[in-house]
């Protein structure tokens, strides 16, 4: 082969390899560019996706939703429950977030979440068992209030009327639903013949925080019943020892609440009531007469004592058919752990001082000294 032909052939091969190398470089550059673009777009998209998943489902929605976290639930199960109830956007992100931040110790229970809650607030709520959001407002229900009065308090603050509240809490279907949900507290006794209102006495007095602008009647009632459960049910064994049902214990607590203001006197008066029950004596407590009459009076008259009502403890022996009002924690404690006293009688003067007596003769003497003045 001549030198000329060899050189031409070499040049052609070199040109071909150069073109191939250029093509390969273009292909590699294209591939790398594509990969970089995909990574960047994927990274940005992934970041935005995760960022969105960490934000509230709806920052403007403060409506409460009841969510039950069963006992023994794993983090994965909790995440699924929260996503199913639209409290979080993505259960997988929730699991990664809690794992990355080493969040543990979630508690079982019935929660009230809102879609406006941040992930951190939800997690803290699950760890503490209480909402960590600042309440929109608080409503205080004082001790010694009847169900009518409780209805008035809420009707003044919330977007429903007293009538709507009373209609709801006296609806038989609704009461049966509550009995199913709160079976340890609400028994068939609240539906006994003669009961004026099934939930009378069962809505515990306290200051209640609300995290939404317009809680429903059911949310209000549920919140109050849970509080009552937390106060009353720990005394079940004490009530059993006294041969009292939960309903009896709540009824006794409501009587004590209306007769005394100090813890010491509440325990003593509870002791007097139990002594009278043991002696088969009527309790003869004026607040039951006023409840039977359905009106407030500064003084109970002799003619009032004849009102025919299962709440009238002058006319009917034993405990009244049901509670006459709500009650404080001290009254419940007194009902479950009455003082061991020898008294069968007591009376209060105009200043609220209470005097106790073992006999009717002594009681009448105290009445002349501190009430009638003769």
Number of C-alpha atoms within 10 A of each C-alpha: 5 6 8 9 10 11 11 11 12 12 12 12 12 12 12 12 12 12 12 12 12 12 12 12 12 12 12 12 12 12 12 12 12 12 12 12 12 12 13 12 12 13 12 12 12 13 12 12 14 16 11 13 18 18 17 21 21 16 12 11 14 18 16 20 15 13 17 15 19 14 9 11 14 13 18 14 15 21 22 18 19 21 17 14 17 17 24 27 23 20 21 13 17 24 18 12 16 16 12 9 9 9 14 13 12 19 17 16 14 14 17 17 25 28 22 20 23 18 20 14 16 21 20 17 19 21 16 12 15 16 22 16 17 9 13 12 12 13 14 13 20 17 18 22 23 23 22 15 15 23 21 16 17 19 17 11 13 15 12 16 15 18 13 13 22 17 11 16 22 15 11 13 11 13 18 16 11 20 16 13 12 15 12 12 23 22 18 11 15 22 17 12 9 13 18 19 18 22 23 24 24 28 25 29 22 17 12 16 15 20 21 16 15 16 16 16 20 14 16 15 19 17 17 20 20 17 17 23 17 13 16 22 14 10 18 17 14 16 21 13 12 15 11 17 17 22 21 19 27 29 26 26 29 30 30 29 30 21 22 20 14 11 15 13 19 26 25 24 29 29 23 25 28 25 19 19 16 10 10 11 17 17 25 19 18 20 23 26 27 21 18 21 17 9 8 11 10 6 9 13 11 7 7 16 20 12 15 14 20 21 26 28 23 23 16 17 17 17 22 23 22 28 30 30 30 29 30 20 17 19 31 25 20 24 33 26 18 21 18 13 16 14 20 22 21 20 19 16 14 8 7 11 11 15 16 19 18 14 13 12 10 12 19 16 16 20 18 11 12 18 14 11 9 8
